[in-house]
Amino acid sequence: MKSSTVPLLSAAMTLVAAHIASSQVAPEPPAAEGRAATTTRAWQEDIRFVGDELPRRHPDLFHTITEQQWTDAVESLIERTPELDDARLYMELIRLVALAGDSHTSVGRPPASIALNQLPVVPAWFDDGIYIVAATAEHTELLGARILAVGTTPIDDAMHRLAGFVAHENDSTLRNAAPQYLRIINALHSAGLCDSDDMASIRAQLADGTTKTVTLTPHPSDAPWKSLPELDPGKTPISLTRRNAHYWFRDIPEHHAIYLAYNQCAEAPDLPMEKFVDALDRAINKLNPDKLIIDLRNNGGGNSAILRPLILYLADHPALNDPDRLFVLIGRRTFSSAQMNALELDQQTNATLVGEPTGGKPNHFGEVRSFTLPNSGILIQHSTKFWKRIDGDPPSTMPDIAVPVLASDYFAGIDRALDIILERPVPGR
């Protein structure tokens, strides 16, 4: 079998349509049912509760920060509480918990009484910049624009400031999750990127090459949206279809390949994994494909044991268990149990990994539980176990063949990582 510490070979990619649907790397707890903590004392009690409970419940909260740093941050926020409104305090609570440096330890959604103001655009982080991939009808001129600055702050510096809100262990998770905070005006205000919670300005290079500074205000809840790419029927990449299905496969006859999407680490209600593997085996015996491609790029985790029947099947397959025939697509949203599955495929089969470094870290905290803050009802989710899966401490499971995440590919509807696999010759064929 291949080594689990394969070096990065060249530059990497995956389509990032997932940013439009969700920039979370793992399912969030439901919104808090209680009312917001509307008094200074109530907020101070909640912050103190987090300060005391998180170190007690987490297996090692101080693996990246010291206990003194945590205590200082808690006390500083308690001291600043009278100066901040509920929305700003909620954002600061997110920033406090993110100090843990654990992607599974984070703050749940706010109660309904805390309204966060969002910009009328959706940004996504590509290797060649941060671009707007969706906008309300009022701002369609910004579709496809590259963001150059937030207010007077260059975009690279702005994202560095916003990184403090993201519970992350590597750059892949940061790139996946940070754009959501670029949308939230309250986060921009907390990060010193605008002067109020009601508006923010961005400077952008429009799709026609011109540069424009635009002041944006929160969008109405019923505002119509438009998103890119706009593709002709039949030209949507296979990887962007059926993304809500647990797992499925399809023949790509023109390339003598089978594409298999594994989107959720959970049993499909109508098709257990063992029966799915039986169906795949029948298709392989009938079609005799040159390649089997397993796509984990849209999988945020669940139960890593679900994929075990498929991994065992592939490890014992005499023809497909070959680096020129078995491929696994990975990326920034390959997280938690899906990352564990990517690592297992890398270690237990001869698969070639293609795409981006995973959002999940090979050795990581997990097994999430949560507790509720006494006044606001906000949920705090946290890890309860450390998973040691590999020697050393690499930040991600790395691809053997890496492909850059380019805005030009995304807007053209090109899945470069999949195309590289499909066009790769099979020796002896």
PADOLUM-596829 format. One line per field, with one value per residue (C-alpha): residue in one letter; z, x, y; chain. Coordinates in nm, 3 decimals, decimal comma. Layout:
BEGIN
bami <- [a ...]
Z <- [Z ...]
X <- [X ...]
Y <- [Y ...]
vexke <- [A ...]
***
This chain:
BEGIN
bami <- [m k s s t v p l l s a a m t l v a a h i a s s q v a p e p p a a e g r a a t t t r a w q e d i r f v g d e l p r r h p d l f h t i t e q q w t d a v e s l i e r t p e l d d a r l y m e l i r l v a l a g d s h t s v g r p p a s i a l n q l p v v p a w f d d g i y i v a a t a e h t e l l g a r i l a v g t t p i d d a m h r l a g f v a h e n d s t l r n a a p q y l r i i n a l h s a g l c d s d d m a s i r a q l a d g t t k t v t l t p h p s d a p w k s l p e l d p g k t p i s l t r r n a h y w f r d i p e h h a i y l a y n q c a e a p d l p m e k f v d a l d r a i n k l n p d k l i i d l r n n g g g n s a i l r p l i l y l a d h p a l n d p d r l f v l i g r r t f s s a q m n a l e l d q q t n a t l v g e p t g g k p n h f g e v r s f t l p n s g i l i q h s t k f w k r i d g d p p s t m p d i a v p v l a s d y f a g i d r a l d i i l e r p v p g r]
Z <- [0,000 -0,046 0,224 0,404 0,383 0,006 -0,094 -0,274 -0,642 -0,818 -0,781 -0,684 -0,718 -0,673 -0,779 -0,496 -0,558 -0,201 -0,093 -0,235 -0,050 0,275 0,393 0,711 0,739 0,965 1,049 1,301 1,609 1,573 1,656 2,024 2,141 2,441 2,423 2,381 2,680 2,668 2,987 3,058 3,359 3,158 2,890 3,148 3,311 2,974 2,886 3,229 3,179 2,851 3,015 3,290 3,104 2,777 2,937 3,158 2,875 2,595 2,599 2,562 2,509 2,559 2,277 2,077 2,339 2,704 2,993 3,075 2,721 2,749 3,088 2,964 2,659 2,873 3,122 2,845 2,680 3,013 3,074 2,729 2,756 2,851 2,532 2,290 2,172 2,143 1,782 1,852 2,169 1,973 1,719 1,998 2,152 1,820 1,818 2,178 2,115 1,790 2,002 2,073 1,722 1,685 1,382 1,578 1,863 1,776 1,853 1,732 1,559 1,749 1,891 1,672 1,875 1,749 1,388 1,198 0,904 0,586 0,270 -0,049 -0,208 -0,161 -0,187 -0,249 -0,195 -0,498 -0,541 -0,761 -0,534 -0,363 -0,608 -0,583 -0,697 -0,606 -0,549 -0,504 -0,814 -0,714 -0,731 -1,031 -1,171 -0,894 -1,015 -1,110 -0,955 -0,767 -0,423 -0,384 -0,048 0,234 0,307 0,286 0,396 0,121 0,092 0,208 0,528 0,570 0,548 0,797 1,044 0,976 1,030 1,403 1,375 1,209 1,422 1,201 1,200 0,844 0,548 0,369 0,644 0,664 0,290 0,316 0,615 0,617 0,328 0,542 0,782 0,492 0,434 0,792 0,855 1,232 1,185 0,961 1,229 1,503 1,290 1,233 0,863 0,874 1,115 1,189 1,175 0,905 0,603 0,459 0,142 -0,088 -0,374 -0,655 -1,003 -1,210 -1,471 -1,744 -1,584 -1,437 -1,067 -0,851 -0,482 -0,365 -0,031 0,062 0,315 0,449 0,200 0,264 0,352 0,041 -0,202 -0,526 -0,591 -0,896 -0,896 -1,124 -1,316 -1,554 -1,756 -2,059 -1,988 -2,001 -1,935 -1,556 -1,433 -1,299 -0,964 -0,918 -0,963 -0,691 -0,416 -0,157 -0,218 0,036 -0,231 -0,593 -0,903 -1,275 -1,583 -1,794 -2,110 -2,326 -2,079 -1,981 -1,622 -1,328 -1,113 -0,752 -0,527 -0,152 -0,007 0,345 0,590 0,667 0,544 0,278 0,413 0,102 0,016 0,281 0,190 0,151 -0,110 -0,277 -0,305 -0,452 -0,716 -0,789 -0,827 -1,080 -1,278 -1,272 -1,392 -1,672 -1,786 -1,710 -1,660 -1,700 -1,395 -1,078 -0,935 -0,578 -0,500 -0,133 -0,199 -0,085 0,227 0,566 0,775 0,990 1,064 0,917 0,947 0,678 0,393 0,531 0,292 -0,010 0,114 0,178 -0,164 -0,342 -0,143 -0,266 -0,625 -0,849 -1,137 -0,998 -0,699 -0,908 -0,891 -1,261 -1,227 -0,879 -0,792 -0,492 -0,522 -0,203 -0,110 0,148 0,242 0,293 0,669 0,984 0,904 0,530 0,584 0,781 0,486 0,247 0,469 0,488 0,110 0,085 0,335 0,250 -0,128 -0,412 -0,495 -0,631 -0,442 -0,656 -0,564 -0,267 0,079 0,297 0,532 0,800 0,974 0,994 1,369 1,509 1,786 1,728 1,871 1,913 2,203 2,309 2,606 2,634 2,776 3,069 2,960 2,580 2,509 2,256 2,197 2,222 2,041 2,141 2,084 2,338 2,187 2,005 1,701 1,629 1,278 1,136 1,239 1,259 1,250 0,890 0,859 0,596 0,399 0,092 -0,272 -0,489 -0,782 -0,675 -0,886 -0,823 -0,731 -1,006 -1,046 -1,424 -1,401 -1,163 -1,374 -1,686 -1,512 -1,545 -1,295 -1,360 -1,105 -1,252 -1,607 -1,521 -1,403 -1,704 -1,949 -1,775 -1,989 -1,847 -1,917 -2,138 -2,248]
X <- [0,000 0,101 0,259 0,014 0,252 0,271 0,429 0,233 0,322 0,178 -0,065 -0,463 -0,837 -1,201 -1,512 -1,643 -2,015 -2,041 -1,963 -2,296 -2,496 -2,299 -1,961 -1,980 -1,734 -1,960 -2,332 -2,415 -2,632 -2,987 -3,057 -3,094 -3,455 -3,406 -3,412 -3,093 -2,892 -3,002 -2,836 -2,471 -2,489 -2,654 -2,387 -2,110 -2,255 -2,268 -1,911 -1,790 -1,976 -1,792 -1,464 -1,514 -1,692 -1,502 -1,166 -1,342 -1,530 -1,270 -1,001 -0,720 -0,835 -0,483 -0,311 -0,254 -0,302 -0,200 -0,442 -0,336 -0,414 -0,760 -0,824 -0,706 -0,935 -1,236 -1,173 -1,115 -1,448 -1,631 -1,479 -1,583 -1,940 -2,103 -1,964 -2,114 -2,465 -2,601 -2,490 -2,136 -2,118 -2,230 -1,953 -1,698 -1,816 -1,743 -1,396 -1,335 -1,425 -1,225 -0,912 -0,929 -0,793 -1,021 -1,251 -1,506 -1,529 -1,743 -2,050 -2,397 -2,637 -2,776 -3,128 -3,390 -3,367 -3,013 -3,029 -2,701 -2,679 -2,554 -2,420 -2,622 -2,334 -2,180 -1,800 -1,591 -1,218 -1,025 -0,652 -0,647 -0,852 -1,185 -1,472 -1,845 -2,041 -2,393 -2,569 -2,915 -3,087 -2,996 -2,625 -2,591 -2,315 -2,096 -2,137 -1,798 -1,617 -1,292 -1,291 -0,982 -1,051 -1,303 -1,328 -0,969 -0,821 -0,669 -0,852 -0,557 -0,533 -0,910 -0,917 -0,634 -0,847 -1,155 -0,956 -0,997 -1,366 -1,293 -1,232 -0,969 -0,662 -0,543 -0,566 -0,825 -1,083 -1,003 -1,063 -1,386 -1,531 -1,388 -1,599 -1,913 -1,770 -1,687 -2,063 -2,160 -2,143 -2,132 -1,814 -1,664 -1,742 -1,588 -1,277 -1,243 -1,326 -1,627 -1,766 -2,112 -2,333 -2,548 -2,324 -1,984 -1,802 -1,598 -1,368 -1,394 -1,265 -1,575 -1,600 -1,538 -1,205 -1,316 -1,273 -1,556 -1,614 -1,964 -2,134 -2,355 -2,637 -2,813 -3,034 -3,407 -3,499 -3,716 -3,460 -3,427 -3,079 -2,876 -2,570 -2,293 -2,209 -2,505 -2,459 -2,644 -2,861 -2,656 -2,326 -2,333 -2,031 -2,132 -1,980 -2,238 -2,538 -2,722 -2,517 -2,788 -2,781 -2,582 -2,395 -2,443 -2,247 -2,277 -2,101 -1,907 -1,895 -1,692 -1,406 -1,461 -1,495 -1,733 -1,783 -1,892 -2,001 -1,985 -2,153 -2,250 -2,088 -2,425 -2,632 -2,882 -3,231 -3,320 -2,981 -2,741 -2,373 -2,329 -2,607 -2,460 -2,123 -2,300 -2,460 -2,123 -1,963 -2,227 -2,168 -1,790 -1,822 -2,056 -1,873 -1,510 -1,418 -1,065 -1,111 -1,316 -1,334 -1,457 -1,550 -1,527 -1,513 -1,868 -1,855 -1,846 -1,840 -2,059 -1,973 -1,642 -1,736 -2,008 -1,755 -1,574 -1,744 -1,635 -1,277 -1,245 -1,393 -1,148 -0,846 -0,916 -1,009 -0,735 -0,776 -0,906 -0,672 -0,410 -0,285 -0,362 -0,718 -0,844 -0,878 -1,012 -1,111 -1,052 -1,086 -1,148 -1,490 -1,357 -1,387 -1,407 -1,510 -1,479 -1,116 -1,067 -1,207 -0,973 -0,681 -0,801 -0,827 -0,477 -0,335 -0,530 -0,555 -0,334 -0,565 -0,430 -0,564 -0,648 -0,762 -0,694 -0,560 -0,850 -1,032 -1,007 -0,676 -0,552 -0,482 -0,771 -1,019 -1,373 -1,670 -1,872 -2,104 -2,257 -2,376 -2,618 -2,541 -2,773 -2,908 -2,894 -2,959 -2,674 -2,518 -2,145 -2,027 -1,697 -1,476 -1,456 -1,185 -0,852 -0,799 -0,438 -0,434 -0,089 0,272 0,380 0,125 0,043 -0,227 -0,427 -0,444 -0,255 -0,333 -0,089 -0,198 -0,298 -0,508 -0,559 -0,901 -0,939 -1,224 -1,201 -1,271 -1,560 -1,735 -1,690 -1,836 -1,510 -1,420 -1,046 -0,960 -1,210 -1,103 -0,739 -0,837 -1,058 -0,789 -0,507 -0,395 -0,414 -0,089 -0,142 -0,489]
Y <- [0,000 0,362 0,570 0,798 1,094 1,138 1,471 1,738 1,707 2,010 2,294 2,180 2,224 2,147 2,335 2,551 2,559 2,437 2,795 2,911 2,649 2,643 2,755 2,552 2,266 2,062 2,063 2,336 2,284 2,419 2,781 2,857 2,845 3,075 3,454 3,648 3,759 4,123 4,248 4,302 4,071 3,791 3,808 3,815 3,504 3,326 3,423 3,312 2,984 2,925 3,019 2,760 2,480 2,456 2,371 2,117 1,944 1,960 1,686 1,943 2,299 2,430 2,243 2,563 2,837 2,858 2,853 3,209 3,325 3,171 3,329 3,668 3,647 3,552 3,833 4,086 4,003 4,018 4,360 4,485 4,351 4,687 4,845 4,591 4,508 4,154 4,098 4,217 4,007 3,703 3,764 3,807 3,479 3,310 3,463 3,352 2,988 2,984 3,036 2,663 2,600 2,298 2,282 2,076 2,326 2,627 2,837 2,743 2,977 3,277 3,294 3,456 3,776 3,837 3,946 3,946 4,186 4,022 4,178 4,122 3,926 3,580 3,561 3,250 3,203 3,079 3,035 3,344 3,568 3,618 3,654 3,721 3,416 3,530 3,862 4,005 4,136 4,491 4,411 4,179 4,401 4,255 3,896 3,758 4,056 4,010 4,177 4,396 4,561 4,591 4,960 5,079 4,743 4,525 4,195 3,982 4,185 4,175 3,796 3,775 3,972 3,759 3,438 3,497 3,401 3,066 2,758 2,594 2,374 2,432 2,668 2,452 2,494 2,865 2,908 2,713 2,898 3,251 3,386 3,354 3,613 3,841 3,846 3,937 4,313 4,257 4,051 4,319 4,579 4,362 4,315 4,692 4,667 4,901 5,160 5,022 4,713 4,872 4,911 4,826 4,913 4,694 4,778 4,527 4,463 4,394 4,121 4,380 4,480 4,813 4,889 5,017 5,094 5,002 5,069 4,776 4,752 4,439 4,262 4,206 3,848 3,821 3,968 3,770 3,627 3,544 3,320 3,205 2,999 2,999 2,683 2,552 2,246 1,931 2,111 2,102 1,901 1,561 1,656 1,934 1,702 1,509 1,671 1,599 1,223 1,021 0,825 0,729 0,630 0,673 0,544 0,795 0,584 0,825 0,789 0,424 0,540 0,514 0,822 0,761 1,050 0,995 1,304 1,198 0,957 0,803 0,511 0,607 0,520 0,320 0,170 0,032 0,060 -0,317 -0,331 -0,022 -0,199 -0,504 -0,280 -0,120 -0,462 -0,565 -0,245 -0,296 -0,655 -0,546 -0,231 -0,323 0,045 0,175 0,401 0,430 0,783 0,838 1,199 1,305 1,680 1,753 1,534 1,708 1,391 1,171 0,807 0,695 0,325 0,353 0,340 0,034 -0,219 -0,015 0,027 -0,348 -0,424 -0,195 -0,317 -0,670 -0,584 -0,728 -0,483 -0,154 -0,133 0,042 0,405 0,453 0,323 0,412 0,781 0,974 1,340 1,542 1,909 2,177 2,039 1,686 1,703 1,494 1,134 1,201 1,302 0,981 0,788 0,969 0,873 0,510 0,492 0,636 0,387 0,072 0,091 0,208 0,499 0,825 1,129 1,430 1,782 2,009 1,932 1,819 2,052 1,786 1,720 1,358 1,379 1,577 1,634 1,509 1,315 1,634 1,710 2,041 2,243 2,533 2,875 2,951 3,291 3,312 2,944 2,947 2,607 2,553 2,241 2,087 1,786 1,506 1,284 1,308 1,086 0,989 0,846 0,915 0,969 1,329 1,610 1,715 1,982 1,789 1,469 1,583 1,506 1,314 1,530 1,880 2,115 2,490 2,630 2,892 3,137 3,108 2,733 2,786 3,050 2,836 2,530 2,336 2,064 2,066 1,796 1,551 1,637 1,566 1,218 1,147 1,258 1,071 0,774 0,422 0,234 -0,066 0,043]
vexke <- [A A A A A A A A A A A A A A A A A A A A A A A A A A A A A A A A A A A A A A A A A A A A A A A A A A A A A A A A A A A A A A A A A A A A A A A A A A A A A A A A A A A A A A A A A A A A A A A A A A A A A A A A A A A A A A A A A A A A A A A A A A A A A A A A A A A A A A A A A A A A A A A A A A A A A A A A A A A A A A A A A A A A A A A A A A A A A A A A A A A A A A A A A A A A A A A A A A A A A A A A A A A A A A A A A A A A A A A A A A A A A A A A A A A A A A A A A A A A A A A A A A A A A A A A A A A A A A A A A A A A A A A A A A A A A A A A A A A A A A A A A A A A A A A A A A A A A A A A A A A A A A A A A A A A A A A A A A A A A A A A A A A A A A A A A A A A A A A A A A A A A A A A A A A A A A A A A A A A A A A A A A A A A A A A A A A A A A A A A A A A A A A A A A A A A A A A A A A A A A A A A A A A A A A A A A A A A A A A A A A A A A A A A A A A A]
***
